[in-house]
């Protein structure tokens, strides 16, 4: 009897399980393009794969050689459920990226760890759960005219607000009830996000493959395409590649795959906005060869 192929579950959430997108659903279409590129590359390496909802109770995760987080983009809205699921599932199969990295990267307090390791980040002030929010004081103490506040466990600009000295009291009133269950992060708003955009570098096994530039729509500060932002090919600069690989090397362990978001600060230096190593969009469709690199990285784990 021939040996059974190694198999990988590519994790999504319940909104994106369809195998085909409607013509008018560009969002799902992009997800499927990336996943299909990866699935084809895995198949060439003798690895079977299928897309599954992480929260589907009918799935036996122990039947897979590995599960790979791809588009589990509802996890932060179901954090208690997700955390319980992850604790249970990590004992049944190999989880990629590793559970230790998932737990670490899930909470934006990891930025403080990067800074301690010598990785330049956007300055960050953490507002812990159940504390009293004083945005005006934070702006004044740090000499920030504008800032962005967002939950430490979040994604997709969820509960993310642009703050200035005039609207700080109003935003404080909006956020204060959320602090009952969520810690928040406050960072200066870097104007380069509006004038140039936010650059994102994709990294597999510690090496950058390609990059994109995310640009907000006029009048907005959010670069996500579901908020009207646009994504463009970007030729990463040598200093950006060096910073991205340095940031990944500073993680508690080497991520198999991930993404580094960066922007120029007011002094013109590149600084890290975020590392995405839970469920990063990787824009494989912008560089199809990167799907082969991704598949090689996964193959080194499961083959």
C-alpha positions in Angstrom: 0.0 0.0 0.0 1.5 3.4 -1.0 2.3 5.7 1.9 -0.3 8.4 2.6 0.6 11.9 1.7 1.4 14.3 4.4 -1.6 16.7 4.9 -1.9 20.3 6.0 -5.0 22.2 7.1 -5.0 25.8 5.9 -7.0 27.6 8.6 -9.6 30.2 7.7 -12.8 31.4 9.4 -16.4 30.7 8.7 -16.8 33.7 6.3 -14.2 32.5 3.9 -14.7 28.7 3.5 -16.3 28.9 0.0 -14.3 27.3 -2.7 -15.2 29.9 -5.3 -15.9 33.6 -5.0 -18.7 35.5 -6.6 -17.6 37.9 -9.4 -18.4 40.9 -7.2 -16.6 39.4 -4.1 -13.0 40.6 -4.7 -12.2 40.2 -1.0 -12.8 36.4 -1.0 -11.3 36.2 -4.5 -8.0 37.6 -3.2 -8.0 35.1 -0.3 -8.6 32.2 -2.7 -5.9 33.3 -5.1 -3.3 33.3 -2.4 -4.5 30.0 -0.9 -4.7 28.3 -4.3 -1.1 29.3 -5.1 0.1 27.8 -1.9 -2.0 24.6 -2.3 -0.7 24.1 -5.8 2.9 24.5 -4.6 2.3 22.1 -1.7 0.8 19.5 -4.1 3.9 19.7 -6.2 5.9 18.7 -3.1 3.6 15.8 -2.4 1.7 17.5 0.4 -2.1 17.5 0.5 -3.9 20.5 1.8 -7.4 21.8 2.4 -9.0 25.0 3.7 -11.0 24.6 6.9 -12.7 26.9 9.4 -10.6 26.8 12.6 -13.8 26.7 14.7 -15.5 23.8 12.9 -16.4 21.3 15.6 -16.7 18.5 13.2 -13.0 18.6 12.2 -10.5 16.1 13.8 -7.3 18.1 13.8 -5.3 15.1 14.9 -5.7 13.7 11.3 -3.5 16.4 9.9 0.3 16.5 10.1 0.1 20.3 10.6 -2.4 23.1 10.7 -1.3 26.5 9.3 -2.9 29.7 10.2 -4.0 31.7 7.1 -7.1 33.8 7.3 -8.5 33.3 10.8 -9.5 36.9 10.8 -12.2 36.6 13.4 -10.0 35.3 16.3 -9.7 38.6 18.1 -13.5 39.0 18.2 -13.8 35.5 19.7 -10.6 35.6 21.8 -11.9 33.4 24.7 -13.2 30.7 22.3 -10.1 30.9 20.1 -7.7 30.6 23.1 -9.5 27.6 24.4 -9.5 26.0 21.0 -5.8 26.7 20.6 -4.9 25.2 24.0 -6.8 22.0 23.1 -5.6 21.7 19.5 -1.9 22.3 20.1 -1.8 18.9 21.9 -3.3 17.1 18.8 -1.1 18.2 15.9 1.7 20.5 14.9 0.7 24.2 14.8 2.3 26.7 12.5 3.5 29.1 13.4 4.3 27.5 16.7 1.8 28.0 19.6 4.5 29.9 21.6 4.8 32.4 18.8 1.0 32.6 18.4 0.5 33.4 22.1 3.3 35.9 22.0 2.3 37.7 18.8 -1.4 37.7 19.6 -0.9 40.6 22.1 0.7 43.8 21.0 2.7 43.9 24.2 5.2 41.9 22.1 6.4 45.3 20.7 8.0 46.0 24.1 10.0 42.8 23.7 11.2 43.8 20.3 12.3 47.2 21.6 14.2 45.6 24.4 16.0 43.4 21.8 17.2 46.5 20.0 14.5 46.5 17.2 13.3 50.1 16.4 9.5 50.3 16.8 6.9 53.0 16.7 6.9 54.5 20.2 4.2 52.7 22.2 2.2 53.5 25.4 0.2 50.6 26.8 -3.1 51.2 28.6 -3.8 48.2 30.7 -7.2 46.6 31.3 -9.5 48.3 33.9 -7.3 51.4 34.0 -8.4 54.9 33.6 -7.7 56.3 30.1 -6.3 59.8 29.9 -5.6 60.3 26.3 -5.0 64.1 26.6 -2.3 63.4 29.2 -0.7 60.8 27.0 -0.6 63.2 24.1 0.8 66.0 26.3 3.4 63.9 28.0 4.8 62.5 24.8 4.4 65.8 22.8 2.2 64.0 20.2 -0.2 66.1 18.1 -1.8 63.1 16.7 -1.9 59.4 17.8 -3.6 56.1 17.1 -5.2 54.0 19.7 -6.1 50.4 19.2 -6.7 47.2 21.3 -3.6 45.1 22.1 -5.5 42.1 20.7 -7.0 43.1 17.4 -6.8 43.2 13.7 -8.3 44.9 10.6 -8.4 48.4 12.4 -10.9 47.0 14.9 -11.7 49.7 17.5 -8.9 51.8 16.1 -9.1 55.6 16.4 -7.1 58.6 15.2 -6.7 60.9 18.2 -5.7 64.6 18.4 -5.9 67.2 21.2 -9.4 68.2 20.2 -11.1 64.8 20.1 -9.1 63.1 22.8 -11.9 63.5 25.5 -14.5 62.0 23.1 -12.3 59.1 22.1 -11.5 58.5 25.8 -15.2 58.1 26.4 -15.6 55.6 23.6 -12.6 53.5 24.6 -13.1 53.6 28.4 -15.8 50.9 28.6 -13.7 48.7 26.3 -10.9 48.8 28.8 -13.0 46.6 31.1 -12.0 43.6 28.9 -9.2 44.9 26.6 -5.8 46.5 27.0 -5.0 49.2 24.5 -2.0 50.6 22.7 -1.3 54.3 21.9 1.2 55.2 19.3 2.1 58.6 17.6 0.5 58.9 14.2 3.3 59.0 11.6 2.4 61.3 8.8 4.4 59.1 6.3 1.5 56.7 6.4 -0.6 59.2 4.6 2.0 60.7 2.3 3.8 57.5 1.3 2.0 54.5 2.9 2.9 51.5 5.0 5.4 49.0 3.7 5.0 45.3 4.3 7.7 42.7 3.8 7.0 39.0 3.7 9.5 36.7 5.4 9.8 32.9 5.1 12.3 31.0 7.3 13.9 34.3 8.2 14.4 35.6 4.6 12.4 38.3 2.8 10.8 37.3 -0.5 8.8 40.3 -1.6 7.1 43.4 -0.4 4.0 45.6 -0.9 3.1 49.1 -0.1 -0.4 49.8 1.5 -1.8 53.3 1.0 -4.9 54.7 2.7 -7.7 56.2 0.7 -7.7 60.1 0.6 -8.8 61.5 4.0 -8.3 58.2 5.9 -5.5 56.8 7.9 -6.3 53.1 7.7 -4.3 51.2 5.0 -6.5 48.0 5.0 -8.1 47.4 1.7 -11.4 46.6 3.4 -11.3 50.3 4.6 -10.7 51.6 1.1 -6.9 51.3 1.1 -4.9 50.1 -1.9 -2.0 47.7 -2.2 0.9 48.1 -4.6 4.0 46.2 -5.5 7.0 47.6 -3.7 10.7 46.9 -4.2 12.0 46.6 -0.7 15.1 48.8 0.1 18.2 47.0 1.5 17.6 48.8 4.9 14.0 47.6 5.0 15.1 44.0 4.3 17.7 44.2 7.0 15.2 45.6 9.5 12.5 42.9 8.7 14.9 40.1 9.0 16.3 41.5 12.3 12.8 41.8 13.7 12.0 38.2 12.8 15.2 37.0 14.3 14.2 38.8 17.6 11.1 36.6 18.0 11.1 34.0 20.8 11.7 31.4 18.1 12.1 31.4 14.3 8.7 31.9 12.5 8.2 29.7 9.5 6.4 32.5 7.9 5.3 36.0 8.7 5.1 39.6 7.7 6.8 42.8 8.9 4.9 46.2 8.7 7.1 49.3 8.8 6.9 53.0 8.2 9.3 56.0 8.3 9.3 58.0 11.5 9.6 61.8 11.6 13.4 61.5 11.5 13.2 59.5 8.3 14.2 56.2 9.9 12.4 52.9 9.3 10.5 51.6 12.4 8.4 48.5 13.0 4.6 49.1 13.3 3.7 45.4 13.7 4.8 41.8 13.2 2.1 39.6 11.7 2.9 35.9 12.5 -0.5 34.6 13.5 -2.6 35.0 10.3 -0.8 37.4 8.0 -2.0 38.3 4.6 1.1 37.5 2.5 0.1 38.8 -1.0 1.4 35.7 -2.7 -0.5 36.8 -5.8 1.9 39.7 -6.1 4.8 37.3 -6.2 3.7 33.8 -7.1 7.2 32.5 -6.7 6.9 33.2 -3.0 4.2 30.5 -2.8 7.0 28.0 -3.7 9.2 29.4 -1.0 6.3 29.2 1.5 5.6 25.6 0.5 9.3 24.7 0.9 9.3 26.2 4.4 6.2 24.1 5.3 7.7 21.0 3.7 10.8 21.3 5.9 8.5 20.9 8.9 6.1 18.1 7.7 8.1 16.0 5.3 
